[in-house]
């Protein structure tokens, strides 16, 4: 550990780059694994590191040679087996941040905001100190921490119960500091973090996220997690979250709920947001109508290339939908007037900004009917090398668009997020060791 830090704070490790001895990045730190034992110190046994492909692997502290200047250096011998938490292990960030503890000096309650880790010997780290804020942290739906009370650093035995106190469940634990540690994560990556939490902790994290962020995360979670989290929200809040979701994702989620519960939530939604969801629920899941989104980019034939490019630049538009503009007669809200053709992004980038879209439409690809099967949709996407296709009714009105990512979600097995990959990166044969 020559030249490396001998004390670090766990929340500041979140997102830190992990490098091998040659300077190649292995991944990023997502959590710290410790063992909370009734007697003796809290040992830090390893790091949860996210490697390419969003796989989370376990890196033992015995493989960590240096923690310094915002980076972690390992020996380079990393087992690529997916991390699975054992019963004797605690995820220090996920489980201890935001806990309410009683200070042993009798001065009242405090909230854990960070965790001090000390190197007691080479590659041997202990959780020794807690960075706390006196008083409890207000719980809110905004995810923002309204700070109050003084902060201090106390030893682990400076709280009532010491290690045993930390090991016991917190009945009312927030998630503000946990979310702050993962603030930079994209919704897909935050969903991966939430998926690995206990059901109780998932509910607490959901309560701390704002509606828009929670909607983005729900769209990336497995169906079981989606149903569990949405069912744990109060009716009005659940409806607001559904309003923030893409209509097709909201419809998929509502279709997993009991019919009575789904209808109750749609009644609480804004009618303008509920209407496209109701339309989508009328189609079978594995048809073009059931797969489509009702919010593609739709413009009129006399709109220009410049206007089209301004629409596809919108940050909230996902990548597949940004690859095509659907040209229709007014009205331009789905179901639109008559569908005329598709203006592909690559063509838009080659044309002068003032060119009307009606002059560069692609009319050679037949749109989908809403009742066409998943297999038919997949064949057409593959045949024309496209990432989205229009869906029209029998009168030629645009209903929506099917994108390749929605097709993949239905083609892959339900547990694809948890499936082990066959190919391992890095040296093989290294047993995953935990002290």
VENNOR-V185785 format. One record per backbone hydrogen bond with DSSP energy under -0.5 kcal/mol. CO is the residue of the C=O (numbers start at 1). NH is the residue of the N-H. E is the energy in kcal/mol with one decimal. If there is no record, write none. Layout:
<<CO:NH:E> <CO:NH:E>>
//
This chain:
<<1:4:-2.2> <6:119:-2.8> <8:117:-3.5> <9:12:-0.9> <9:13:-0.7> <10:13:-1.3> <10:14:-0.8> <11:14:-0.5> <13:16:-2.7> <16:29:-2.5> <17:72:-2.3> <18:26:-3.6> <18:27:-1.3> <19:74:-2.7> <20:23:-2.2> <24:20:-2.4> <26:52:-0.5> <27:18:-2.9> <28:50:-3.2> <29:15:-3.4> <31:48:-2.5> <32:92:-2.7> <33:45:-1.8> <33:46:-1.4> <34:90:-2.9> <35:37:-0.8> <35:43:-0.9> <41:43:-0.9> <42:127:-2.9> <43:35:-2.2> <43:45:-0.7> <44:125:-0.7> <45:61:-1.9> <46:33:-2.7> <47:49:-0.7> <47:59:-2.7> <48:30:-3.4> <48:31:-1.3> <49:51:-0.6> <49:57:-2.9> <50:28:-1.9> <51:54:-0.8> <51:55:-0.9> <55:51:-3.0> <55:57:-0.6> <56:83:-4.0> <57:49:-2.7> <57:59:-0.5> <58:60:-0.6> <59:47:-2.4> <60:63:-2.1> <61:64:-1.1> <63:65:-0.7> <63:75:-2.0> <66:73:-3.0> <67:5:-2.4> <68:71:-1.4> <70:17:-0.7> <71:68:-2.4> <72:19:-3.2> <73:65:-2.4> <73:66:-1.5> <76:78:-1.2> <77:79:-0.5> <81:58:-0.6> <86:89:-1.9> <90:34:-2.6> <90:92:-0.9> <91:95:-2.9> <91:96:-0.5> <92:96:-1.5> <92:97:-0.8> <93:97:-1.0> <96:99:-1.8> <98:174:-1.1> <99:101:-0.5> <99:112:-2.4> <101:103:-0.6> <101:110:-2.4> <102:160:-3.9> <103:106:-1.6> <108:103:-2.8> <109:135:-3.4> <110:101:-2.9> <111:133:-2.0> <112:98:-3.0> <114:131:-2.4> <115:10:-2.7> <115:117:-0.5> <116:128:-2.1> <116:129:-1.6> <117:8:-2.3> <118:120:-0.9> <118:126:-2.5> <121:124:-2.2> <124:120:-2.1> <124:121:-1.4> <125:44:-2.9> <126:118:-2.7> <126:128:-0.8> <127:42:-0.7> <128:156:-1.9> <129:116:-2.9> <130:132:-0.7> <130:154:-2.7> <131:113:-3.0> <131:114:-1.6> <132:152:-2.3> <133:111:-2.3> <135:111:-0.5> <144:146:-0.7> <145:147:-1.1> <150:134:-3.2> <152:132:-2.8> <152:154:-0.5> <154:130:-3.3> <155:158:-2.5> <156:159:-1.1> <158:104:-2.7> <159:162:-2.3> <161:164:-1.3> <161:165:-0.9> <162:166:-1.6> <163:167:-1.9> <164:168:-1.4> <169:171:-0.6> <170:173:-0.6> <175:179:-2.5> <176:180:-2.0> <177:181:-1.8> <178:182:-1.0> <180:183:-1.2> <182:185:-1.6> <186:190:-2.7> <187:191:-2.5> <188:192:-1.3> <189:193:-1.8> <190:194:-2.7> <191:195:-2.6> <192:196:-1.1> <193:196:-0.6> <194:197:-1.4> <198:202:-2.6> <199:203:-2.0> <200:204:-1.7> <201:205:-2.4> <202:206:-2.6> <203:207:-2.0> <204:208:-1.1> <205:209:-1.2> <210:214:-2.7> <211:215:-2.4> <212:216:-2.1> <213:217:-2.1> <214:218:-2.9> <215:219:-1.7> <217:220:-1.6> <217:221:-0.6> <218:221:-1.2> <222:226:-2.3> <223:227:-2.7> <224:228:-2.2> <225:229:-2.6> <226:230:-2.8> <227:231:-2.5> <228:232:-0.9> <229:232:-0.6> <230:233:-1.3> <234:238:-2.9> <235:239:-2.2> <236:240:-2.1> <237:241:-2.5> <238:242:-2.2> <239:243:-2.0> <240:244:-1.2> <241:245:-0.9> <242:245:-0.6> <246:250:-2.8> <247:251:-2.5> <248:252:-2.1> <249:253:-2.2> <250:254:-2.7> <251:255:-2.1> <252:256:-0.5> <253:256:-1.4> <254:257:-1.3> <258:262:-2.6> <259:263:-2.4> <260:264:-2.0> <261:265:-2.1> <262:266:-2.3> <263:267:-1.8> <264:268:-1.0> <265:269:-1.0> <270:273:-1.1> <270:274:-2.4> <271:275:-2.1> <272:276:-0.6> <273:277:-0.7> <274:278:-2.5> <275:279:-2.0> <276:280:-2.0> <277:281:-2.1> <278:282:-0.7> <279:282:-0.8> <280:283:-1.6> <284:287:-1.1> <284:290:-0.5> <286:374:-1.5> <287:291:-1.9> <288:292:-1.8> <293:401:-2.1> <296:298:-0.6> <297:326:-3.0> <299:328:-2.3> <300:303:-1.5> <301:358:-2.7> <303:357:-3.0> <304:308:-2.2> <305:309:-2.8> <306:310:-1.8> <307:311:-1.7> <308:312:-2.2> <309:313:-1.1> <311:314:-1.4> <314:317:-1.4> <318:322:-1.5> <320:323:-1.2> <321:324:-1.0> <323:345:-2.6> <325:327:-0.6> <325:343:-3.3> <326:299:-2.1> <326:328:-0.5> <327:340:-3.1> <327:341:-1.4> <329:337:-1.5> <331:337:-2.0> <337:398:-1.1> <338:329:-2.3> <341:327:-2.9> <342:344:-0.6> <342:362:-3.2> <343:325:-2.4> <344:348:-2.2> <345:349:-2.1> <347:350:-1.2> <347:351:-0.7> <348:351:-0.9> <352:355:-1.8> <353:306:-2.6> <355:305:-1.6> <356:359:-1.6> <357:360:-1.7> <361:363:-0.6> <362:342:-1.7> <364:366:-0.6> <368:392:-2.7> <369:372:-1.9> <370:289:-3.0> <372:288:-2.3> <373:377:-2.3> <374:378:-2.7> <375:379:-2.4> <376:380:-2.0> <377:381:-2.4> <378:382:-2.3> <379:383:-2.8> <380:384:-1.8> <381:386:-2.1> <382:385:-0.7> <387:404:-2.6> <389:402:-2.5> <390:368:-2.9> <391:399:-3.4> <391:400:-1.4> <392:370:-0.6> <393:396:-2.0> <396:339:-3.3> <397:393:-2.1> <398:335:-0.7> <398:336:-1.8> <400:391:-2.6> <401:293:-2.7> <402:389:-2.2> <403:406:-0.5> <403:407:-1.7> <404:408:-2.5> <405:409:-2.0> <406:410:-1.2> <407:411:-1.6> <408:412:-2.6> <413:416:-1.9> <415:418:-1.3> <415:419:-0.8> <429:431:-0.7> <431:433:-0.8>>
//
